[in-house]
Amino acid sequence: MIVRTGLVLFAHGARDPEWAEPFRDIARQVEEMRPDLAVRLSFLEFQSPSLPEAINGLVAKGHREIRVAPLFMAQGGHLKKDVPVLLDDIRASHPGLRIDLLQAIGDAPELRLAIAQWLVRSSPQPSAPGAKP
């Protein structure tokens, strides 16, 4: 039996709809790189779909394994307290569903390195003494 896996990108959400555009772009890029993977974007508040809505939608399409990728810089109160309760509630309503919560993107060493490298490239280098501008 083939187990269908889904990936839910989980962001905080904001009242400004444009705020979500970088996350939509990430979801599009993941879909392009992994066309075999069902990718959904969800939000904690202010925007939809919510995390339960996104997961329930994947379950309705036959997905039995879900990875939740928090698009947060760190493990704050939402990821430590709120999200585990949400996921327990979802698991209770879908027996046999496997949900794995990945680390916050800010906790991934390779992403921290990529951010640091971008910051270094974005900052001007000091001029050498006597160098012409």
N, C-alpha and C positions, 0 to 999 in steps of 0.2 A: 504494500500500500504506500502510495506517495503522499507524504505530508506536505501540505501547502503552507508556506511560510509567508507572513506579512511583516512589514516594517512600518512602525508608526513613529514619525518624527513628532516630538512633543515639545512645543514652545509655550512660553508664558502667555502671550496674547497682549494686545493693547487696544485702546479705543480707536486709534488711527489705523485704518486698513492698510495703508502703505507700509506700516511697520513690518508686516508679515512678508513683504516681497523677498527679502533675502532667504527666508525659510522656504518659500515657494520655489525659489531658484535651486536651492539645495535639493529639494524633493525631485524637481525635474531632472537634475543632473544624476541623482541616484537611479531614477527610473531609466535614464538613457544608458547608464553603465550596467544595470542589472534588469533587463526587461523581463526576466523570469520572476522577479520579486515584486509583490504587490506593495506599493509605497503609499502611505497616507500621511497627511500633515494634520496635527490636532493641536488644540490650545487648552490651557488651564482656565483661562477666563477671557471675557470680552469678545472673543471671536469663535467661530465654529468651523469645523466640528469639535466637540469636546473629546477628550480621551476616550470615555466610554462609547460615544457615538462612533468614533473611528474604529475602535476594536470590534464593536458589535456589527458594524458594516462588513468587516473582513470575515468575521465568524459566519455571517449570513451567506457569504460567498464560498464557504467551505474551508477557510483557513483554520488550522488547528494549532499552529505555533505562531506566536506574535513576539517580535522584538520591539521594545519601546526604547527609543533613543532620545533622551532628554537634551534638548538644544539649550542647555543652561550652562553658564560658565563654572558653576560650582554646586556642590551638594548643600543647598540651603534648606530652610524649613519645609518648603513645598516638596522637595525630593525625599527628605528624611521622614516627613510625617504624613503629608496629604496624599502623595502618590501611592505609597504602599496600601493605604486604606482604599483608595479608588480601585487599585488592581485586585485587592482581596474581594471587593464587592463584585467586580467583573468575573473573577474566577468562580465565585459562588453561584453566579447565574449561568455559567457555561462549564459544567463538569467535563473534565478531560482536556480542557484548553490549557496549553502551556503558554505562559507569558513570562518573558525574561526582560528585566529592566537593566539596560546598559548603563554605564557610567555617564555622568554629565560630560558634555564635549570638552569643557574646560579642564576636566581631570585627565584627559587623554594626553600623554606626553608628546605624541607626534603633533597634535594640534597646538599645544603650547609652543613647541619649537617653531611651527609654521608661523604663528603670530609673532614670535620674537624675531624671526628672520624678516618678516614683512616690516616690522617696526624699524629694524636696522636699515633695510633698504630705503625706507621712507624718510630717514633722517639724513641731513646733509653731513658729509664728511668734513672734518676740519681741514683747512688749507695748510699746506706745508709752508714753513717760513720761506719767504722769498719767491713763492710760486705766483705766477701771473693768474689773475682771475679770468 
